[in-house]
Structures are given as C-alpha cells and as structure tokens.
Amino acid sequence: MSVTMNEPGLEKRVINYLKKHPEGIMIIDLAAALGSHRHTLTKYIYRLEGMGLLRVRKVGIAKLCYLKGGVRK
C-alpha cells in the first residue's frame, strides 16, 4: 500500500509550527492549528518521523509530536 501525499507544503508547515512549540503538541491540536484533517496530518507526521525529523510519543491515549531534540524524557 502506498501513501499518497496530497497537501503540498504541509510537511514544511508542520516543521515550522513545531519549531514554535518545542514542548510538543498533540496531533489533533496540530491538525486544527494547520487546518488539516487529523488522519491526513498523521500520514505526514509518521513520514517525518521516519525521516528522523520529529518524534511521536504516547501520553495516555494521545500522541504528542515534537521536533527531534525538542523534549528530553
């Protein structure tokens, strides 16, 4: 199964937004801030995580994403 990326510039917008939120942000809140659907944004988030640009960690049932190096465990 291939993932089709259908929102040009969304990856860059995600990175720029996360630069302003080094503490991290939940995917659902990031989607709302960027005006994107949560499912669409999740595809981009996991692609960026696979590229080593950001991290995703579970906090309860939520998923918190932040730029790599932005939060220490």
N, CA, C and O atoms as a Tripos MOL2 file, in Angstrom:
@<TRIPOS>MOLECULE
protein
  292   291    73     0     0
PROTEIN
NO_CHARGES

@<TRIPOS>ATOM
      1 N           0.8500   -1.1800    0.0000 N.3       1 MET1
      2 CA          0.0000    0.0000    0.0000 C.3       1 MET1
      3 C           0.8880    1.2330    0.0000 C.2       1 MET1
      4 O           1.7970    1.3400    0.8230 O.2       1 MET1
      5 N           0.6400    2.1520   -0.9000 N.am      2 SER2
      6 CA          1.4320    3.3810   -0.9300 C.3       2 SER2
      7 C           0.6070    4.5260   -0.3590 C.2       2 SER2
      8 O          -0.6180    4.5600   -0.4760 O.2       2 SER2
      9 N           1.3110    5.4530    0.2560 N.am      3 VAL3
     10 CA          0.6570    6.6150    0.8410 C.3       3 VAL3
     11 C           0.8210    7.7800   -0.1130 C.2       3 VAL3
     12 O           1.9420    8.1510   -0.4620 O.2       3 VAL3
     13 N          -0.2750    8.3510   -0.5310 N.am      4 THR4
     14 CA         -0.2400    9.4980   -1.4170 C.3       4 THR4
     15 C          -0.2950   10.7700   -0.5860 C.2       4 THR4
     16 O          -1.2160   10.9700    0.2050 O.2       4 THR4
     17 N           0.6940   11.6180   -0.7720 N.am      5 MET5
     18 CA          0.7170   12.8850   -0.0600 C.3       5 MET5
     19 C          -0.0420   13.8900   -0.9170 C.2       5 MET5
     20 O           0.3300   14.1360   -2.0650 O.2       5 MET5
     21 N          -1.0960   14.4680   -0.3670 N.am      6 ASN6
     22 CA         -1.9670   15.2940   -1.1810 C.3       6 ASN6
     23 C          -2.1310   16.7140   -0.6700 C.2       6 ASN6
     24 O          -3.0420   17.4160   -1.1090 O.2       6 ASN6
     25 N          -1.2850   17.1560    0.2360 N.am      7 GLU7
     26 CA         -1.3470   18.5400    0.7000 C.3       7 GLU7
     27 C           0.0360   19.1520    0.5560 C.2       7 GLU7
     28 O           0.8590   19.0460    1.4650 O.2       7 GLU7
     29 N           0.3010   19.7940   -0.5820 N.am      8 PRO8
     30 CA          1.6170   20.3790   -0.8080 C.3       8 PRO8
     31 C           1.9780   21.3750    0.2860 C.2       8 PRO8
     32 O           1.1580   22.1990    0.6910 O.2       8 PRO8
     33 N           3.2200   21.2850    0.7560 N.am      9 GLY9
     34 CA          3.7060   22.2240    1.7550 C.3       9 GLY9
     35 C           3.3400   21.8940    3.1880 C.2       9 GLY9
     36 O           3.7670   22.5940    4.1050 O.2       9 GLY9
     37 N           2.5560   20.8380    3.4050 N.am     10 LEU10
     38 CA          2.1230   20.5210    4.7620 C.3      10 LEU10
     39 C           3.2990   20.0950    5.6410 C.2      10 LEU10
     40 O           3.3480   20.4540    6.8180 O.2      10 LEU10
     41 N           4.2360   19.3440    5.0920 N.am     11 GLU11
     42 CA          5.3940   18.9280    5.8840 C.3      11 GLU11
     43 C           6.1470   20.1500    6.4150 C.2      11 GLU11
     44 O           6.5150   20.1970    7.5890 O.2      11 GLU11
     45 N           6.3670   21.1180    5.5610 N.am     12 LYS12
     46 CA          7.0860   22.3250    5.9660 C.3      12 LYS12
     47 C           6.2920   23.1010    7.0210 C.2      12 LYS12
     48 O           6.8690   23.6280    7.9730 O.2      12 LYS12
     49 N           4.9800   23.1690    6.8530 N.am     13 ARG13
     50 CA          4.1270   23.8620    7.8280 C.3      13 ARG13
     51 C           4.1720   23.1600    9.1800 C.2      13 ARG13
     52 O           4.1770   23.8160   10.2210 O.2      13 ARG13
     53 N           4.2060   21.8210    9.1670 N.am     14 VAL14
     54 CA          4.2990   21.0500   10.4130 C.3      14 VAL14
     55 C           5.6080   21.3880   11.1200 C.2      14 VAL14
     56 O           5.6100   21.6870   12.3140 O.2      14 VAL14
     57 N           6.7020   21.3410   10.3980 N.am     15 ILE15
     58 CA          8.0130   21.6230   10.9870 C.3      15 ILE15
     59 C           8.0630   23.0440   11.5360 C.2      15 ILE15
     60 O           8.5350   23.2560   12.6530 O.2      15 ILE15
     61 N           7.5870   24.0080   10.7750 N.am     16 ASN16
     62 CA          7.6010   25.3970   11.2410 C.3      16 ASN16
     63 C           6.7440   25.5770   12.4890 C.2      16 ASN16
     64 O           7.1230   26.3180   13.3960 O.2      16 ASN16
     65 N           5.6020   24.9150   12.5430 N.am     17 TYR17
     66 CA          4.7340   25.0300   13.7150 C.3      17 TYR17
     67 C           5.3910   24.3940   14.9370 C.2      17 TYR17
     68 O           5.3210   24.9380   16.0390 O.2      17 TYR17
     69 N           6.0250   23.2440   14.7410 N.am     18 LEU18
     70 CA          6.6680   22.5620   15.8580 C.3      18 LEU18
     71 C           7.8790   23.3230   16.3780 C.2      18 LEU18
     72 O           8.2400   23.1880   17.5470 O.2      18 LEU18
     73 N           8.5020   24.1110   15.5320 N.am     19 LYS19
     74 CA          9.6210   24.9530   15.9910 C.3      19 LYS19
     75 C           9.1410   25.9430   17.0400 C.2      19 LYS19
     76 O           9.8950   26.3140   17.9400 O.2      19 LYS19
     77 N           7.8930   26.3700   16.9290 N.am     20 LYS20
     78 CA          7.3130   27.3320   17.8730 C.3      20 LYS20
     79 C           6.7910   26.6390   19.1380 C.2      20 LYS20
     80 O           6.4400   27.3050   20.1130 O.2      20 LYS20
     81 N           6.7430   25.3120   19.1190 N.am     21 HIS21
     82 CA          6.2150   24.5350   20.2520 C.3      21 HIS21
     83 C           7.1890   23.4130   20.6040 C.2      21 HIS21
     84 O           6.8830   22.2400   20.3920 O.2      21 HIS21
     85 N           8.3610   23.7620   21.1400 N.am     22 PRO22
     86 CA          9.3600   22.7280   21.4450 C.3      22 PRO22
     87 C           8.9090   21.7310   22.5090 C.2      22 PRO22
     88 O           9.4660   20.6380   22.6110 O.2      22 PRO22
     89 N           7.9010   22.1030   23.3040 N.am     23 GLU23
     90 CA          7.3860   21.1930   24.3260 C.3      23 GLU23
     91 C           6.5310   20.0870   23.7120 C.2      23 GLU23
     92 O           6.2050   19.1050   24.3790 O.2      23 GLU23
     93 N           6.1710   20.2500   22.4460 N.am     24 GLY24
     94 CA          5.3600   19.2680   21.7440 C.3      24 GLY24
     95 C           3.8950   19.6670   21.7060 C.2      24 GLY24
     96 O           3.4610   20.5580   22.4360 O.2      24 GLY24
     97 N           3.1480   19.0030   20.8570 N.am     25 ILE25
     98 CA          1.7270   19.2860   20.6960 C.3      25 ILE25
     99 C           1.0330   18.0020   20.2500 C.2      25 ILE25
    100 O           1.6080   17.1890   19.5260 O.2      25 ILE25
    101 N          -0.1950   17.8370   20.6880 N.am     26 MET26
    102 CA         -0.9550   16.6550   20.2780 C.3      26 MET26
    103 C          -1.3140   16.7630   18.7930 C.2      26 MET26
    104 O          -1.5500   17.8530   18.2710 O.2      26 MET26
    105 N          -1.3470   15.6300   18.1440 N.am     27 ILE27
    106 CA         -1.6300   15.6040   16.7130 C.3      27 ILE27
    107 C          -2.9670   16.2590   16.4010 C.2      27 ILE27
    108 O          -3.0750   16.9940   15.4200 O.2      27 ILE27
    109 N          -3.9820   16.0090   17.2120 N.am     28 ILE28
    110 CA         -5.3040   16.5890   16.9370 C.3      28 ILE28
    111 C          -5.2600   18.1210   17.0230 C.2      28 ILE28
    112 O          -5.9230   18.8060   16.2440 O.2      28 ILE28
    113 N          -4.4780   18.6540   17.9710 N.am     29 ASP29
    114 CA         -4.3530   20.1120   18.0950 C.3      29 ASP29
    115 C          -3.5360   20.6890   16.9450 C.2      29 ASP29
    116 O          -3.8300   21.7780   16.4520 O.2      29 ASP29
    117 N          -2.5180   19.9610   16.5250 N.am     30 LEU30
    118 CA         -1.7070   20.3960   15.3820 C.3      30 LEU30
    119 C          -2.5590   20.4300   14.1130 C.2      30 LEU30
    120 O          -2.4560   21.3600   13.3140 O.2      30 LEU30
    121 N          -3.3950   19.4170   13.9360 N.am     31 ALA31
    122 CA         -4.2720   19.3710   12.7650 C.3      31 ALA31
    123 C          -5.2210   20.5680   12.7540 C.2      31 ALA31
    124 O          -5.4340   21.1940   11.7150 O.2      31 ALA31
    125 N          -5.7840   20.8770   13.9120 N.am     32 ALA32
    126 CA         -6.7020   22.0190   13.9990 C.3      32 ALA32
    127 C          -5.9680   23.3260   13.7020 C.2      32 ALA32
    128 O          -6.4940   24.1880   12.9970 O.2      32 ALA32
    129 N          -4.7620   23.4740   14.2340 N.am     33 ALA33
    130 CA         -3.9920   24.7000   14.0250 C.3      33 ALA33
    131 C          -3.6110   24.8940   12.5650 C.2      33 ALA33
    132 O          -3.5470   26.0230   12.0800 O.2      33 ALA33
    133 N          -3.3590   23.7910   11.8630 N.am     34 LEU34
    134 CA         -2.9250   23.8690   10.4650 C.3      34 LEU34
    135 C          -4.0860   23.7560    9.4810 C.2      34 LEU34
    136 O          -3.8960   23.8860    8.2720 O.2      34 LEU34
    137 N          -5.2830   23.5150   10.0000 N.am     35 GLY35
    138 CA         -6.4480   23.4050    9.1260 C.3      35 GLY35
    139 C          -6.4310   22.1510    8.2660 C.2      35 GLY35
    140 O          -6.8760   22.1690    7.1180 O.2      35 GLY35
    141 N          -5.9170   21.0660    8.8280 N.am     36 SER36
    142 CA         -5.8200   19.8020    8.1060 C.3      36 SER36
    143 C          -6.6160   18.7460    8.8620 C.2      36 SER36
    144 O          -6.8350   18.8770   10.0660 O.2      36 SER36
    145 N          -7.0440   17.7190    8.1730 N.am     37 HIS37
    146 CA         -7.7400   16.6180    8.8260 C.3      37 HIS37
    147 C          -6.7260   15.7950    9.6110 C.2      37 HIS37
    148 O          -5.5930   15.6020    9.1690 O.2      37 HIS37
    149 N          -7.1390   15.3170   10.7690 N.am     38 ARG38
    150 CA         -6.2450   14.5560   11.6450 C.3      38 ARG38
    151 C          -5.6460   13.3330   10.9520 C.2      38 ARG38
    152 O          -4.4610   13.0500   11.1280 O.2      38 ARG38
    153 N          -6.4310   12.6170   10.1800 N.am     39 HIS39
    154 CA         -5.9150   11.4220    9.5070 C.3      39 HIS39
    155 C          -4.8840   11.7810    8.4400 C.2      39 HIS39
    156 O          -3.8730   11.0950    8.2940 O.2      39 HIS39
    157 N          -5.1380   12.8440    7.7040 N.am     40 THR40
    158 CA         -4.1800   13.2900    6.6930 C.3      40 THR40
    159 C          -2.8820   13.7200    7.3580 C.2      40 THR40
    160 O          -1.7970   13.3360    6.9210 O.2      40 THR40
    161 N          -2.9940   14.5110    8.4060 N.am     41 LEU41
    162 CA         -1.8130   15.0030    9.0950 C.3      41 LEU41
    163 C          -1.0060   13.8500    9.6810 C.2      41 LEU41
    164 O           0.2240   13.8930    9.6630 O.2      41 LEU41
    165 N          -1.6690   12.8310   10.1960 N.am     42 THR42
    166 CA         -0.9700   11.6900   10.7810 C.3      42 THR42
    167 C          -0.0460   11.0280    9.7680 C.2      42 THR42
    168 O           1.0530   10.6060   10.1270 O.2      42 THR42
    169 N          -0.4690   10.9290    8.5060 N.am     43 LYS43
    170 CA          0.3990   10.3600    7.4700 C.3      43 LYS43
    171 C           1.6820   11.1680    7.3420 C.2      43 LYS43
    172 O           2.7710   10.6050    7.2320 O.2      43 LYS43
    173 N           1.5500   12.4710    7.3560 N.am     44 TYR44
    174 CA          2.7210   13.3400    7.2490 C.3      44 TYR44
    175 C           3.6050   13.2370    8.4840 C.2      44 TYR44
    176 O           4.8310   13.2130    8.3780 O.2      44 TYR44
    177 N           2.9840   13.1780    9.6440 N.am     45 ILE45
    178 CA          3.7340   13.0750   10.9000 C.3      45 ILE45
    179 C           4.6010   11.8190   10.8910 C.2      45 ILE45
    180 O           5.7880   11.8830   11.2100 O.2      45 ILE45
    181 N           4.0190   10.6850   10.5300 N.am     46 TYR46
    182 CA          4.7790    9.4380   10.5420 C.3      46 TYR46
    183 C           5.8430    9.4260    9.4530 C.2      46 TYR46
    184 O           6.8880    8.7980    9.6240 O.2      46 TYR46
    185 N           5.6040   10.0960    8.3560 N.am     47 ARG47
    186 CA          6.6350   10.2040    7.3090 C.3      47 ARG47
    187 C           7.8110   11.0240    7.8320 C.2      47 ARG47
    188 O           8.9670   10.6400    7.6510 O.2      47 ARG47
    189 N           7.5210   12.1540    8.4810 N.am     48 LEU48
    190 CA          8.5800   12.9930    9.0440 C.3      48 LEU48
    191 C           9.3200   12.2610   10.1670 C.2      48 LEU48
    192 O          10.5300   12.4230   10.3220 O.2      48 LEU48
    193 N           8.6020   11.4670   10.9380 N.am     49 GLU49
    194 CA          9.2400   10.6840   11.9850 C.3      49 GLU49
    195 C          10.1860    9.6580   11.3540 C.2      49 GLU49
    196 O          11.3000    9.4620   11.8390 O.2      49 GLU49
    197 N           9.7510    9.0130   10.2850 N.am     50 GLY50
    198 CA         10.5910    8.0500    9.5800 C.3      50 GLY50
    199 C          11.8390    8.6800    8.9850 C.2      50 GLY50
    200 O          12.8680    8.0220    8.8380 O.2      50 GLY50
    201 N          11.7400    9.9560    8.6460 N.am     51 MET51
    202 CA         12.8910   10.6820    8.1070 C.3      51 MET51
    203 C          13.8190   11.1570    9.2280 C.2      51 MET51
    204 O          14.8920   11.6990    8.9620 O.2      51 MET51
    205 N          13.4030   10.9520   10.4810 N.am     52 GLY52
    206 CA         14.2250   11.3380   11.6200 C.3      52 GLY52
    207 C          14.1290   12.8090   11.9890 C.2      52 GLY52
    208 O          14.9950   13.3190   12.7000 O.2      52 GLY52
    209 N          13.0920   13.5050   11.5210 N.am     53 LEU53
    210 CA         12.9580   14.9330   11.7880 C.3      53 LEU53
    211 C          12.1530   15.2460   13.0360 C.2      53 LEU53
    212 O          12.3400   16.2950   13.6530 O.2      53 LEU53
    213 N          11.2590   14.3450   13.4090 N.am     54 LEU54
    214 CA         10.4760   14.5810   14.6130 C.3      54 LEU54
    215 C          10.2120   13.2800   15.3270 C.2      54 LEU54
    216 O          10.4980   12.1970   14.8160 O.2      54 LEU54
    217 N           9.6570   13.4050   16.5260 N.am     55 ARG55
    218 CA          9.3450   12.2370   17.3440 C.3      55 ARG55
    219 C           7.8740   12.2680   17.7150 C.2      55 ARG55
    220 O           7.2560   13.3280   17.8100 O.2      55 ARG55
    221 N           7.3360   11.0930   17.9190 N.am     56 VAL56
    222 CA          5.9550   10.9440   18.3850 C.3      56 VAL56
    223 C           6.0110   10.0190   19.5870 C.2      56 VAL56
    224 O           6.6220    8.9520   19.5340 O.2      56 VAL56
    225 N           5.3680   10.4370   20.6740 N.am     57 ARG57
    226 CA          5.2890    9.5470   21.8340 C.3      57 ARG57
    227 C           3.8820    9.5930   22.4010 C.2      57 ARG57
    228 O           3.1860   10.6050   22.3340 O.2      57 ARG57
    229 N           3.4930    8.4580   22.9610 N.am     58 LYS58
    230 CA          2.1530    8.3590   23.5360 C.3      58 LYS58
    231 C           2.1600    8.9510   24.9330 C.2      58 LYS58
    232 O           3.0600    8.7020   25.7350 O.2      58 LYS58
    233 N           1.1330    9.7390   25.1980 N.am     59 VAL59
    234 CA          0.8810   10.2940   26.5240 C.3      59 VAL59
    235 C          -0.5650    9.9430   26.8200 C.2      59 VAL59
    236 O          -1.4850   10.6310   26.3770 O.2      59 VAL59
    237 N          -0.7590    8.8700   27.5690 N.am     60 GLY60
    238 CA         -2.1110    8.3580   27.7570 C.3      60 GLY60
    239 C          -2.6110    7.8300   26.4230 C.2      60 GLY60
    240 O          -1.9530    7.0030   25.7910 O.2      60 GLY60
    241 N          -3.7740    8.3060   25.9950 N.am     61 ILE61
    242 CA         -4.2920    7.8750   24.6950 C.3      61 ILE61
    243 C          -3.9080    8.8430   23.5800 C.2      61 ILE61
    244 O          -4.1310    8.5670   22.4010 O.2      61 ILE61
    245 N          -3.3290    9.9760   23.9640 N.am     62 ALA62
    246 CA         -2.9440   10.9850   22.9690 C.3      62 ALA62
    247 C          -1.5460   10.6990   22.4300 C.2      62 ALA62
    248 O          -0.7550    9.9920   23.0540 O.2      62 ALA62
    249 N          -1.2620   11.2610   21.2630 N.am     63 LYS63
    250 CA          0.0700   11.1800   20.6750 C.3      63 LYS63
    251 C           0.6340   12.5860   20.6110 C.2      63 LYS63
    252 O           0.0470   13.4770   19.9970 O.2      63 LYS63
    253 N           1.7750   12.7730   21.2490 N.am     64 LEU64
    254 CA          2.4390   14.0620   21.3070 C.3      64 LEU64
    255 C           3.5700   14.0500   20.2990 C.2      64 LEU64
    256 O           4.3760   13.1190   20.2770 O.2      64 LEU64
    257 N           3.6350   15.0800   19.4610 N.am     65 CYS65
    258 CA          4.7320   15.1310   18.4970 C.3      65 CYS65
    259 C           5.5360   16.4090   18.7130 C.2      65 CYS65
    260 O           5.0010   17.4500   19.0920 O.2      65 CYS65
    261 N           6.8270   16.2960   18.4620 N.am     66 TYR66
    262 CA          7.7350   17.4140   18.6420 C.3      66 TYR66
    263 C           8.9720   17.1680   17.7850 C.2      66 TYR66
    264 O           9.2600   16.0350   17.4000 O.2      66 TYR66
    265 N           9.6880   18.2310   17.4940 N.am     67 LEU67
    266 CA         10.9070   18.0980   16.7110 C.3      67 LEU67
    267 C          11.9230   17.3060   17.5050 C.2      67 LEU67
    268 O          11.9970   17.4120   18.7300 O.2      67 LEU67
    269 N          12.6970   16.5160   16.8010 N.am     68 LYS68
    270 CA         13.7060   15.7030   17.4520 C.3      68 LYS68
    271 C          14.6480   16.6020   18.2390 C.2      68 LYS68
    272 O          15.1680   17.5800   17.7020 O.2      68 LYS68
    273 N          14.8690   16.2790   19.4970 N.am     69 GLY69
    274 CA         15.7150   17.0830   20.3540 C.3      69 GLY69
    275 C          14.9500   18.1580   21.0980 C.2      69 GLY69
    276 O          15.5390   18.8970   21.8870 O.2      69 GLY69
    277 N          13.6340   18.2640   20.8620 N.am     70 GLY70
    278 CA         12.8360   19.3150   21.4860 C.3      70 GLY70
    279 C          12.4500   19.0420   22.9220 C.2      70 GLY70
    280 O          12.2590   19.9820   23.6940 O.2      70 GLY70
    281 N          12.3290   17.7800   23.3020 N.am     71 VAL71
    282 CA         11.9050   17.4140   24.6530 C.3      71 VAL71
    283 C          12.7920   16.2790   25.1440 C.2      71 VAL71
    284 O          13.0630   15.3290   24.4090 O.2      71 VAL71
    285 N          13.2300   16.3810   26.3570 N.am     72 ARG72
    286 CA         14.0280   15.3160   26.9740 C.3      72 ARG72
    287 C          13.1080   14.4520   27.8220 C.2      72 ARG72
    288 O          12.2330   14.9600   28.5230 O.2      72 ARG72
    289 N          13.3110   13.1490   27.7520 N.am     73 LYS73
    290 CA         12.4970   12.2300   28.5600 C.3      73 LYS73
    291 C          13.0210   12.1760   29.9660 C.2      73 LYS73
    292 O          12.4720   11.4590   30.8030 O.2      73 LYS73
@<TRIPOS>BOND
     1     1     2 1
     2     2     3 1
     3     3     4 2
     4     3     5 am
     5     5     6 1
     6     6     7 1
     7     7     8 2
     8     7     9 am
     9     9    10 1
    10    10    11 1
    11    11    12 2
    12    11    13 am
    13    13    14 1
    14    14    15 1
    15    15    16 2
    16    15    17 am
    17    17    18 1
    18    18    19 1
    19    19    20 2
    20    19    21 am
    21    21    22 1
    22    22    23 1
    23    23    24 2
    24    23    25 am
    25    25    26 1
    26    26    27 1
    27    27    28 2
    28    27    29 am
    29    29    30 1
    30    30    31 1
    31    31    32 2
    32    31    33 am
    33    33    34 1
    34    34    35 1
    35    35    36 2
    36    35    37 am
    37    37    38 1
    38    38    39 1
    39    39    40 2
    40    39    41 am
    41    41    42 1
    42    42    43 1
    43    43    44 2
    44    43    45 am
    45    45    46 1
    46    46    47 1
    47    47    48 2
    48    47    49 am
    49    49    50 1
    50    50    51 1
    51    51    52 2
    52    51    53 am
    53    53    54 1
    54    54    55 1
    55    55    56 2
    56    55    57 am
    57    57    58 1
    58    58    59 1
    59    59    60 2
    60    59    61 am
    61    61    62 1
    62    62    63 1
    63    63    64 2
    64    63    65 am
    65    65    66 1
    66    66    67 1
    67    67    68 2
    68    67    69 am
    69    69    70 1
    70    70    71 1
    71    71    72 2
    72    71    73 am
    73    73    74 1
    74    74    75 1
    75    75    76 2
    76    75    77 am
    77    77    78 1
    78    78    79 1
    79    79    80 2
    80    79    81 am
    81    81    82 1
    82    82    83 1
    83    83    84 2
    84    83    85 am
    85    85    86 1
    86    86    87 1
    87    87    88 2
    88    87    89 am
    89    89    90 1
    90    90    91 1
    91    91    92 2
    92    91    93 am
    93    93    94 1
    94    94    95 1
    95    95    96 2
    96    95    97 am
    97    97    98 1
    98    98    99 1
    99    99   100 2
   100    99   101 am
   101   101   102 1
   102   102   103 1
   103   103   104 2
   104   103   105 am
   105   105   106 1
   106   106   107 1
   107   107   108 2
   108   107   109 am
   109   109   110 1
   110   110   111 1
   111   111   112 2
   112   111   113 am
   113   113   114 1
   114   114   115 1
   115   115   116 2
   116   115   117 am
   117   117   118 1
   118   118   119 1
   119   119   120 2
   120   119   121 am
   121   121   122 1
   122   122   123 1
   123   123   124 2
   124   123   125 am
   125   125   126 1
   126   126   127 1
   127   127   128 2
   128   127   129 am
   129   129   130 1
   130   130   131 1
   131   131   132 2
   132   131   133 am
   133   133   134 1
   134   134   135 1
   135   135   136 2
   136   135   137 am
   137   137   138 1
   138   138   139 1
   139   139   140 2
   140   139   141 am
   141   141   142 1
   142   142   143 1
   143   143   144 2
   144   143   145 am
   145   145   146 1
   146   146   147 1
   147   147   148 2
   148   147   149 am
   149   149   150 1
   150   150   151 1
   151   151   152 2
   152   151   153 am
   153   153   154 1
   154   154   155 1
   155   155   156 2
   156   155   157 am
   157   157   158 1
   158   158   159 1
   159   159   160 2
   160   159   161 am
   161   161   162 1
   162   162   163 1
   163   163   164 2
   164   163   165 am
   165   165   166 1
   166   166   167 1
   167   167   168 2
   168   167   169 am
   169   169   170 1
   170   170   171 1
   171   171   172 2
   172   171   173 am
   173   173   174 1
   174   174   175 1
   175   175   176 2
   176   175   177 am
   177   177   178 1
   178   178   179 1
   179   179   180 2
   180   179   181 am
   181   181   182 1
   182   182   183 1
   183   183   184 2
   184   183   185 am
   185   185   186 1
   186   186   187 1
   187   187   188 2
   188   187   189 am
   189   189   190 1
   190   190   191 1
   191   191   192 2
   192   191   193 am
   193   193   194 1
   194   194   195 1
   195   195   196 2
   196   195   197 am
   197   197   198 1
   198   198   199 1
   199   199   200 2
   200   199   201 am
   201   201   202 1
   202   202   203 1
   203   203   204 2
   204   203   205 am
   205   205   206 1
   206   206   207 1
   207   207   208 2
   208   207   209 am
   209   209   210 1
   210   210   211 1
   211   211   212 2
   212   211   213 am
   213   213   214 1
   214   214   215 1
   215   215   216 2
   216   215   217 am
   217   217   218 1
   218   218   219 1
   219   219   220 2
   220   219   221 am
   221   221   222 1
   222   222   223 1
   223   223   224 2
   224   223   225 am
   225   225   226 1
   226   226   227 1
   227   227   228 2
   228   227   229 am
   229   229   230 1
   230   230   231 1
   231   231   232 2
   232   231   233 am
   233   233   234 1
   234   234   235 1
   235   235   236 2
   236   235   237 am
   237   237   238 1
   238   238   239 1
   239   239   240 2
   240   239   241 am
   241   241   242 1
   242   242   243 1
   243   243   244 2
   244   243   245 am
   245   245   246 1
   246   246   247 1
   247   247   248 2
   248   247   249 am
   249   249   250 1
   250   250   251 1
   251   251   252 2
   252   251   253 am
   253   253   254 1
   254   254   255 1
   255   255   256 2
   256   255   257 am
   257   257   258 1
   258   258   259 1
   259   259   260 2
   260   259   261 am
   261   261   262 1
   262   262   263 1
   263   263   264 2
   264   263   265 am
   265   265   266 1
   266   266   267 1
   267   267   268 2
   268   267   269 am
   269   269   270 1
   270   270   271 1
   271   271   272 2
   272   271   273 am
   273   273   274 1
   274   274   275 1
   275   275   276 2
   276   275   277 am
   277   277   278 1
   278   278   279 1
   279   279   280 2
   280   279   281 am
   281   281   282 1
   282   282   283 1
   283   283   284 2
   284   283   285 am
   285   285   286 1
   286   286   287 1
   287   287   288 2
   288   287   289 am
   289   289   290 1
   290   290   291 1
   291   291   292 2
@<TRIPOS>SUBSTRUCTURE
     1 MET1         2 RESIDUE 1 A MET
     2 SER2         6 RESIDUE 1 A SER
     3 VAL3        10 RESIDUE 1 A VAL
     4 THR4        14 RESIDUE 1 A THR
     5 MET5        18 RESIDUE 1 A MET
     6 ASN6        22 RESIDUE 1 A ASN
     7 GLU7        26 RESIDUE 1 A GLU
     8 PRO8        30 RESIDUE 1 A PRO
     9 GLY9        34 RESIDUE 1 A GLY
    10 LEU10       38 RESIDUE 1 A LEU
    11 GLU11       42 RESIDUE 1 A GLU
    12 LYS12       46 RESIDUE 1 A LYS
    13 ARG13       50 RESIDUE 1 A ARG
    14 VAL14       54 RESIDUE 1 A VAL
    15 ILE15       58 RESIDUE 1 A ILE
    16 ASN16       62 RESIDUE 1 A ASN
    17 TYR17       66 RESIDUE 1 A TYR
    18 LEU18       70 RESIDUE 1 A LEU
    19 LYS19       74 RESIDUE 1 A LYS
    20 LYS20       78 RESIDUE 1 A LYS
    21 HIS21       82 RESIDUE 1 A HIS
    22 PRO22       86 RESIDUE 1 A PRO
    23 GLU23       90 RESIDUE 1 A GLU
    24 GLY24       94 RESIDUE 1 A GLY
    25 ILE25       98 RESIDUE 1 A ILE
    26 MET26      102 RESIDUE 1 A MET
    27 ILE27      106 RESIDUE 1 A ILE
    28 ILE28      110 RESIDUE 1 A ILE
    29 ASP29      114 RESIDUE 1 A ASP
    30 LEU30      118 RESIDUE 1 A LEU
    31 ALA31      122 RESIDUE 1 A ALA
    32 ALA32      126 RESIDUE 1 A ALA
    33 ALA33      130 RESIDUE 1 A ALA
    34 LEU34      134 RESIDUE 1 A LEU
    35 GLY35      138 RESIDUE 1 A GLY
    36 SER36      142 RESIDUE 1 A SER
    37 HIS37      146 RESIDUE 1 A HIS
    38 ARG38      150 RESIDUE 1 A ARG
    39 HIS39      154 RESIDUE 1 A HIS
    40 THR40      158 RESIDUE 1 A THR
    41 LEU41      162 RESIDUE 1 A LEU
    42 THR42      166 RESIDUE 1 A THR
    43 LYS43      170 RESIDUE 1 A LYS
    44 TYR44      174 RESIDUE 1 A TYR
    45 ILE45      178 RESIDUE 1 A ILE
    46 TYR46      182 RESIDUE 1 A TYR
    47 ARG47      186 RESIDUE 1 A ARG
    48 LEU48      190 RESIDUE 1 A LEU
    49 GLU49      194 RESIDUE 1 A GLU
    50 GLY50      198 RESIDUE 1 A GLY
    51 MET51      202 RESIDUE 1 A MET
    52 GLY52      206 RESIDUE 1 A GLY
    53 LEU53      210 RESIDUE 1 A LEU
    54 LEU54      214 RESIDUE 1 A LEU
    55 ARG55      218 RESIDUE 1 A ARG
    56 VAL56      222 RESIDUE 1 A VAL
    57 ARG57      226 RESIDUE 1 A ARG
    58 LYS58      230 RESIDUE 1 A LYS
    59 VAL59      234 RESIDUE 1 A VAL
    60 GLY60      238 RESIDUE 1 A GLY
    61 ILE61      242 RESIDUE 1 A ILE
    62 ALA62      246 RESIDUE 1 A ALA
    63 LYS63      250 RESIDUE 1 A LYS
    64 LEU64      254 RESIDUE 1 A LEU
    65 CYS65      258 RESIDUE 1 A CYS
    66 TYR66      262 RESIDUE 1 A TYR
    67 LEU67      266 RESIDUE 1 A LEU
    68 LYS68      270 RESIDUE 1 A LYS
    69 GLY69      274 RESIDUE 1 A GLY
    70 GLY70      278 RESIDUE 1 A GLY
    71 VAL71      282 RESIDUE 1 A VAL
    72 ARG72      286 RESIDUE 1 A ARG
    73 LYS73      290 RESIDUE 1 A LYS
